[in-house]
Amino acid sequence: MTTVEVFAPTWCPAAYVQHDDEPEACHFAADVEWLAAHGVTVVRATLSEQPGRFVEHDAVRFLMNVLGPAVLPVVLVDGFMRWHGSFPTRDQLAAWAGVDAELAAERAEAAVVHEQQAASEASPAAATGPATAASGVPAASGVLEAVARDAVAALDRFVTGHGGVQPVPSSLLHAS
């Protein structure tokens, strides 16, 4: 299996993905954890915790001597440098580690779940059955639904100031 080595100035635990100080670092940490969860060997080193690792690795030591800490993070895949100077994306990491098929499958599955959630939110009656609305109360007849739509539209025009004075919809006058 592939080995990904990360040399970073600091490391954000994956549990802190929403960390305000270094959001890119935290997202990257979560992406690296995702790699490890998919069978990729991940070796991490931070400048503050393992400075010796930066000196031991020839390419990293050279880059640090020439470019300084701005070169970090450095990402090596199977011993070859793939990235430095900023945080790569999950897509890039997945492609380099050969797990991009797993990433695509997860995204496809997430898209299906998202579509199902959107469909159930867009059609509350479909989620609760044809005879009830989202509240579980029996659905009103077509005439009452039209009256309610007209009333909401009239209220919206009044509140937003669009359309000036509107006549009362005829459906409101003749509803029984």
Secondary structure per residue as TSV (DSSP state, phi and psi in degrees):
chain	resnum	aa	ss	phi	psi
A	1	M	-	360.0	162.0
A	2	T	-	-73.3	147.3
A	3	T	E	-116.5	127.3
A	4	V	E	-112.8	124.3
A	5	E	E	-109.3	132.4
A	6	V	E	-121.1	125.0
A	7	F	E	-112.7	109.7
A	8	A	E	-127.2	157.0
A	9	P	S	-68.3	-39.3
A	10	T	-	-142.3	172.6
A	11	W	-	-134.9	133.2
A	12	C	-	-104.6	123.4
A	13	P	-	-58.5	143.8
A	14	A	G	-58.7	-24.3
A	15	A	G	-67.3	-16.3
A	16	Y	G	-108.4	44.6
A	17	V	T	-59.2	-28.5
A	18	Q	T	-95.5	19.2
A	19	H	-	-57.4	129.2
A	20	D	S	-75.6	-32.7
A	21	D	S	-68.1	-42.5
A	22	E	-	-136.9	70.3
A	23	P	H	-62.4	-36.0
A	24	E	H	-64.7	-42.1
A	25	A	H	-63.5	-39.2
A	26	C	H	-70.7	-39.4
A	27	H	H	-64.6	-40.5
A	28	F	H	-63.1	-41.9
A	29	A	H	-59.9	-41.0
A	30	A	H	-65.4	-38.4
A	31	D	H	-65.5	-38.6
A	32	V	H	-68.4	-38.9
A	33	E	H	-62.7	-37.8
A	34	W	H	-61.3	-42.8
A	35	L	H	-58.0	-48.4
A	36	A	H	-60.4	-37.8
A	37	A	H	-66.8	-19.0
A	38	H	T	-102.7	23.5
A	39	G	T	88.3	4.1
A	40	V	-	-84.2	135.2
A	41	T	E	-77.2	122.7
A	42	V	E	-117.8	128.1
A	43	V	E	-120.1	121.8
A	44	R	E	-114.0	145.5
A	45	A	E	-142.0	134.3
A	46	T	E	-113.6	149.1
A	47	L	T	-61.5	-35.2
A	48	S	T	-78.6	-28.1
A	49	E	T	-102.7	-33.0
A	50	Q	-	-133.8	62.3
A	51	P	H	-61.3	-27.6
A	52	G	H	-61.6	-35.1
A	53	R	H	-62.8	-32.8
A	54	F	H	-69.5	-34.2
A	55	V	H	-77.9	-35.7
A	56	E	H	-67.6	-32.9
A	57	H	S	-89.7	117.2
A	58	D	H	-56.3	-49.1
A	59	A	H	-64.6	-42.0
A	60	V	H	-67.6	-43.3
A	61	R	H	-60.3	-44.0
A	62	F	H	-60.9	-48.9
A	63	L	H	-61.2	-40.8
A	64	M	H	-65.4	-38.9
A	65	N	H	-67.2	-38.4
A	66	V	H	-83.3	-46.2
A	67	L	H	-106.3	-12.8
A	68	G	G	77.2	-168.8
A	69	P	G	-66.4	-13.5
A	70	A	G	-64.6	-16.4
A	71	V	G	-72.2	-19.5
A	72	L	-	-77.8	148.5
A	73	P	-	-77.5	155.3
A	74	V	E	-113.7	131.4
A	75	V	E	-119.0	122.8
A	76	L	E	-111.3	138.1
A	77	V	E	-121.4	118.4
A	78	D	T	50.9	40.8
A	79	G	T	87.7	-9.3
A	80	F	E	-104.4	136.2
A	81	M	E	-70.5	127.0
A	82	R	E	-111.6	-23.0
A	83	W	E	-160.4	147.7
A	84	H	E	-158.5	155.9
A	85	G	S	93.0	-18.0
A	86	S	S	-157.5	175.1
A	87	F	-	-90.6	124.5
A	88	P	-	-71.6	163.5
A	89	T	-	-84.0	166.5
A	90	R	H	-62.4	-36.9
A	91	D	H	-59.9	-44.4
A	92	Q	H	-65.2	-47.2
A	93	L	H	-58.6	-44.5
A	94	A	H	-62.8	-42.3
A	95	A	H	-64.9	-45.3
A	96	W	H	-64.0	-36.0
A	97	A	H	-87.9	-4.9
A	98	G	T	77.4	22.2
A	99	V	-	-114.9	24.3
A	100	D	H	-67.5	-25.5
A	101	A	H	-66.3	-40.0
A	102	E	H	-64.2	-40.0
A	103	L	H	-63.5	-44.5
A	104	A	H	-62.5	-41.0
A	105	A	H	-64.4	-42.2
A	106	E	H	-63.7	-40.9
A	107	R	H	-67.3	-39.1
A	108	A	H	-63.9	-42.7
A	109	E	H	-63.6	-42.2
A	110	A	H	-64.6	-36.1
A	111	A	H	-65.9	-39.7
A	112	V	H	-64.1	-45.1
A	113	V	H	-61.4	-42.9
A	114	H	H	-62.7	-42.9
A	115	E	H	-63.1	-40.4
A	116	Q	H	-65.1	-40.8
A	117	Q	H	-65.5	-42.7
A	118	A	H	-63.9	-39.8
A	119	A	H	-65.8	-40.3
A	120	S	H	-71.4	-31.7
A	121	E	H	-74.4	-35.0
A	122	A	H	-74.0	-26.6
A	123	S	-	-127.0	79.6
A	124	P	H	-62.1	-31.5
A	125	A	H	-64.8	-34.7
A	126	A	H	-67.2	-32.9
A	127	A	H	-76.4	-29.4
A	128	T	H	-107.6	-0.6
A	129	G	-	109.7	157.7
A	130	P	T	-68.8	-21.3
A	131	A	T	-97.0	-0.4
A	132	T	B	-129.9	155.5
A	133	A	-	-90.4	-176.2
A	134	A	T	-60.0	-30.0
A	135	S	T	-75.9	-10.9
A	136	G	S	90.4	-3.2
A	137	V	S	-82.3	142.1
A	138	P	B	-54.5	139.5
A	139	A	-	-65.4	145.1
A	140	A	-	-74.7	163.2
A	141	S	-	-69.1	165.7
A	142	G	H	-57.7	-37.0
A	143	V	H	-65.7	-45.8
A	144	L	H	-66.2	-35.3
A	145	E	H	-63.9	-41.0
A	146	A	H	-65.1	-40.4
A	147	V	H	-61.9	-45.6
A	148	A	H	-63.0	-42.1
A	149	R	H	-61.5	-44.2
A	150	D	H	-63.0	-40.6
A	151	A	H	-66.3	-42.6
A	152	V	H	-64.8	-41.4
A	153	A	H	-64.2	-42.0
A	154	A	H	-64.3	-42.4
A	155	L	H	-63.2	-41.4
A	156	D	H	-61.8	-43.6
A	157	R	H	-63.5	-38.1
A	158	F	H	-67.5	-46.8
A	159	V	H	-67.2	-41.1
A	160	T	H	-84.6	-11.9
A	161	G	T	79.8	10.7
A	162	H	-	-90.9	136.3
A	163	G	S	91.4	-2.1
A	164	G	S	60.0	-151.6
A	165	V	S	-77.8	128.3
A	166	Q	-	-111.2	139.6
A	167	P	-	-67.1	154.6
A	168	V	-	-66.9	128.8
A	169	P	-	-59.1	140.6
A	170	S	H	-60.4	-29.7
A	171	S	H	-64.5	-27.9
A	172	L	H	-72.7	-33.9
A	173	L	H	-73.1	-31.2
A	174	H	S	-109.4	11.5
A	175	A	-	-74.5	142.7
A	176	S	-	-128.5	360.0
